[in-house]
Amino acid sequence: MVSSPLAPSSQPPQRQPISRPAPVDPQLALAVADDGFLRSLLTDSLPAIAHPHEIGVVSVEVGVPLPGQGRMDAVITFEHINCVLAGSYPDAPPPPDLNSHRQYQAITPCHSDLATLAQNVSLTEAETLLARSGFAPDDIQHILNLPSQGWHKSWWYSLTPEGFLTVPFQRHIRSRSYADGTCTLQFKDHYAQQRPEGFRSQPQKLPVVVHSPQSGFCDNLAQINLSRQALTTPQTILIADDLSELEVEGYIRQNVSLYRQRSLEHMLNANCRSCSQTKCPLQGVDSSPVLACRSFRPVDMGM
């Protein structure tokens, strides 16, 4: 066939590119991010900071001053769960089935000293604390109304650094009520070898740094190290995109968890007309009022 500029083209008409929202300022995205996004920072970074079931309450501060001069882009604070009450949620194993006293002794030969969980708190605060730990309402009332020599016994499972449940341990909890309406909660653990860490969780803080493409690798790493030193933590999250393979390897080897900046844009910017979520009733609708959507997935504009 002879090619002619007047002959009709055999190629399909090209799609006109759809305008994209302007890139999101990562610091602004952090300031307005919801709970789901903050958890995503911890679970979807490479390497991940924690597994989803290890994370309790999460919060973030933006523009936190550094000692001396400068500031941290953000500081994320989260409740790192290190043990769970048996049967407290659907995926939590039930209490162990111990058919003999010998089996019980095999996994509880050691015991910890008595520790105070909450001192002179109101009954409402005590109920909230126990409920957040996974206790059912009946168990909470049993703990708060124990006689002076009574103990509430429950089975728990510790989490390994990899997030797996280990051998069970038994926890004894008692309460002390006072005339002013407050109470004190105390506990001690019976375990096989390694003492459980804390009661249920420990608060952790780590910096979140936004990658500066104008600065070199060493300058960005220096900012990361200053932030880690200020919080006395070995970990940090770096929000970045389009890093070279060598930079990615370098950051990870320096114990930096990488989070793609594109996730921020998908989190806050939405365009239903150019979204590929076919199950959404607003997918492809030009007049959609939605401006922000966690499920937004842009259509691949490649030809």
C-alpha positions in Angstrom: 0.0 0.0 0.0 1.3 3.5 -0.9 1.5 5.9 2.0 -0.2 9.2 1.3 -0.9 12.1 3.6 -4.4 12.2 2.2 -5.2 8.6 2.9 -7.2 7.8 6.0 -5.1 6.7 8.9 -5.3 3.0 9.9 -4.3 4.0 13.5 -7.1 4.6 16.1 -7.5 8.2 17.2 -5.3 9.1 20.0 -6.8 9.8 23.4 -6.4 13.3 24.7 -4.5 13.4 27.9 -6.6 14.2 30.9 -5.3 17.0 33.1 -3.8 15.8 36.4 -4.1 17.6 39.7 -1.0 19.5 40.8 1.4 17.5 42.9 0.6 17.5 46.6 3.0 19.1 49.1 4.0 16.1 51.2 4.2 18.2 54.4 0.6 19.4 53.8 -0.5 15.9 53.1 1.0 14.7 56.4 -0.8 17.6 58.3 -4.2 16.6 56.9 -3.8 12.8 56.5 -6.3 10.6 58.1 -5.7 7.5 60.3 -5.6 5.1 57.4 -2.8 7.1 55.7 -0.7 7.3 58.8 -0.9 3.6 59.2 0.0 3.2 55.6 3.3 5.1 56.3 4.2 2.5 58.9 3.0 -0.7 57.1 3.7 0.1 53.4 7.2 1.6 53.7 10.2 -0.5 52.5 11.1 -2.1 54.8 7.9 -1.8 56.8 8.1 -0.3 60.3 5.4 -2.6 61.7 2.7 -5.1 60.8 -0.9 -3.8 60.8 -1.9 -5.9 63.9 1.0 -4.4 65.8 -0.2 -0.8 65.5 -2.6 0.8 67.9 -3.3 4.6 68.1 -1.4 6.7 65.6 -0.8 10.5 65.5 1.5 13.0 63.7 3.1 16.4 64.3 4.3 18.5 61.4 7.2 21.0 61.4 8.6 19.9 64.8 11.7 22.0 65.8 15.0 20.4 66.1 17.2 21.1 69.1 19.5 24.0 68.2 18.3 24.9 64.7 16.2 23.5 61.9 13.1 21.3 62.1 11.8 17.9 61.4 9.3 17.6 58.6 7.1 15.4 60.8 7.1 13.1 63.8 4.8 10.1 63.8 3.8 8.6 67.2 2.2 5.2 67.3 1.3 2.6 69.9 3.5 -0.5 69.1 1.6 -3.5 70.4 3.9 -6.2 71.8 1.3 -8.7 73.3 -2.3 -9.6 72.8 -5.0 -11.0 75.0 -6.1 -14.4 73.9 -9.3 -14.4 72.0 -9.6 -10.6 72.2 -10.2 -10.2 68.4 -11.1 -12.7 65.6 -7.6 -13.5 64.5 -6.2 -13.8 68.1 -5.7 -17.4 69.2 -7.9 -18.7 72.0 -6.4 -19.5 75.4 -4.2 -22.6 75.4 -5.8 -25.9 76.0 -3.8 -27.3 79.0 -5.0 -30.7 80.0 -2.6 -31.2 82.9 -1.0 -29.3 85.7 2.4 -30.3 84.3 1.7 -28.6 81.0 0.8 -25.4 82.9 4.0 -25.5 84.9 6.0 -26.0 81.8 5.0 -22.6 80.3 4.8 -20.6 83.6 7.9 -21.5 85.7 9.0 -17.8 86.0 7.1 -14.8 87.3 7.7 -11.1 87.2 7.6 -8.6 90.0 4.4 -6.8 90.7 4.0 -3.8 88.3 1.5 -0.9 88.4 -0.5 -0.4 85.3 -2.5 2.6 86.4 -2.4 4.5 89.8 -5.2 6.5 91.3 -7.2 6.8 88.1 -11.0 7.2 87.8 -13.2 4.2 87.2 -13.9 5.5 83.7 -10.2 5.7 82.9 -9.7 2.2 84.2 -12.5 0.8 82.2 -11.2 2.5 79.0 -7.7 1.2 79.6 -8.9 -2.4 80.1 -11.3 -2.2 77.2 -8.5 -1.0 74.9 -6.4 -3.9 76.0 -9.1 -6.3 74.7 -11.1 -7.3 77.9 -14.8 -7.9 77.5 -17.2 -5.8 79.6 -17.9 -8.6 82.1 -14.2 -9.2 82.6 -13.7 -5.5 83.2 -16.3 -5.4 85.9 -14.8 -8.5 87.5 -11.4 -6.9 87.6 -12.7 -3.7 89.1 -14.8 -5.4 91.7 -12.3 -8.0 93.0 -12.0 -8.7 96.7 -8.8 -7.4 98.4 -6.9 -10.8 97.9 -8.5 -11.6 94.5 -6.8 -11.8 91.1 -8.1 -12.0 87.6 -6.2 -14.5 85.5 -6.0 -14.3 81.7 -3.9 -15.8 78.9 -1.8 -13.6 76.5 0.5 -14.1 73.6 3.7 -12.1 73.0 4.7 -10.9 69.5 8.2 -11.6 68.1 10.1 -8.8 66.2 8.8 -10.4 63.1 5.2 -10.0 64.3 4.4 -13.7 65.0 2.7 -14.9 68.1 4.9 -16.8 70.5 4.2 -19.2 73.4 1.5 -18.0 75.8 1.9 -16.5 79.2 -0.5 -16.0 82.0 -1.2 -12.5 83.4 -2.6 -11.9 86.9 -4.4 -8.5 87.4 -5.8 -7.0 90.6 -7.4 -3.7 91.5 -7.4 -1.5 94.6 -10.3 0.9 95.1 -10.2 4.0 97.3 -12.7 6.2 99.1 -12.2 9.1 96.7 -13.6 7.0 93.8 -10.3 6.2 92.2 -8.5 2.9 91.8 -5.1 1.4 91.1 -4.5 -1.5 88.7 -1.5 -3.9 89.2 -0.3 -7.0 87.4 2.3 -9.7 87.3 3.1 -12.2 84.6 3.9 -16.0 84.7 5.9 -17.1 81.7 8.3 -19.7 80.3 11.6 -17.9 79.7 11.5 -14.4 78.4 9.5 -11.8 80.3 6.8 -10.1 78.3 7.7 -6.5 77.3 5.3 -4.0 78.9 1.6 -4.5 79.5 0.2 -4.4 76.0 2.1 -1.8 74.0 4.8 0.9 74.1 4.6 4.3 72.5 7.2 4.9 69.7 8.2 8.0 67.9 10.1 8.3 64.7 10.8 11.1 62.2 9.3 11.4 58.8 11.6 13.2 56.3 10.5 14.5 52.9 13.2 13.8 50.3 14.8 17.0 48.8 15.8 16.3 45.2 17.9 19.6 45.2 20.1 18.1 47.9 22.6 15.2 47.5 22.4 11.8 49.1 24.7 12.8 52.0 22.8 16.1 52.7 19.5 14.2 52.9 21.0 11.5 55.1 22.5 14.2 57.4 19.0 15.6 57.9 17.7 12.1 58.6 20.4 11.5 61.2 19.8 14.8 62.9 16.1 13.8 63.2 16.8 10.3 64.5 19.3 11.7 67.0 16.7 14.2 68.3 14.2 11.4 69.0 16.8 8.8 70.0 15.5 6.2 67.5 17.3 4.2 64.9 14.4 4.3 62.5 12.9 6.9 60.1 10.6 7.1 57.2 11.7 8.9 54.0 9.0 10.1 51.6 10.6 10.0 48.2 10.1 9.1 44.6 12.2 8.5 41.5 15.3 7.5 43.5 18.1 5.7 41.7 18.7 2.0 42.5 21.9 3.0 44.3 20.2 5.6 46.4 17.4 3.1 47.4 20.0 0.6 48.5 22.0 3.2 50.3 19.0 4.5 52.3 17.8 1.0 53.2 21.3 0.0 54.3 21.3 3.1 56.6 18.1 1.8 58.3 15.8 4.2 56.4 12.3 3.0 55.4 11.2 4.4 52.0 7.7 5.5 51.2 6.7 6.5 47.6 5.6 10.1 47.3 3.0 9.1 44.7 1.0 7.5 47.4 0.4 11.0 48.9 -0.9 12.3 45.6 -3.3 9.3 45.2 -4.3 9.8 48.8 -5.4 13.5 48.5 -6.0 14.1 44.8 -8.9 12.4 43.1 -10.4 12.7 39.6 -13.3 10.3 39.1 -13.2 10.9 35.4 -9.7 9.4 35.1 -10.1 6.7 37.8 -9.8 3.0 37.1 -11.9 1.8 40.1 -14.7 0.2 38.0 -16.6 -0.9 41.1 -17.1 2.7 42.3 -20.5 4.2 41.1 -18.7 7.5 40.5 -16.0 6.1 38.2 -15.9 8.1 34.9 -18.4 10.7 36.1 -17.3 14.2 35.0 -19.5 16.0 37.5 -18.3 14.0 40.6 -17.9 16.3 43.6 -15.2 14.0 45.1 -11.8 15.8 45.5 -10.0 13.4 47.9 -10.2 9.6 47.9 -8.0 6.8 49.3 -9.2 4.4 46.6 -8.3 6.7 43.7 -6.3 4.8 41.0 -5.5 6.9 37.9 -6.1 5.4 34.5 -2.9 4.3 32.7 -2.5 7.0 30.0 0.1 5.0 28.1 -0.7 4.2 24.4 
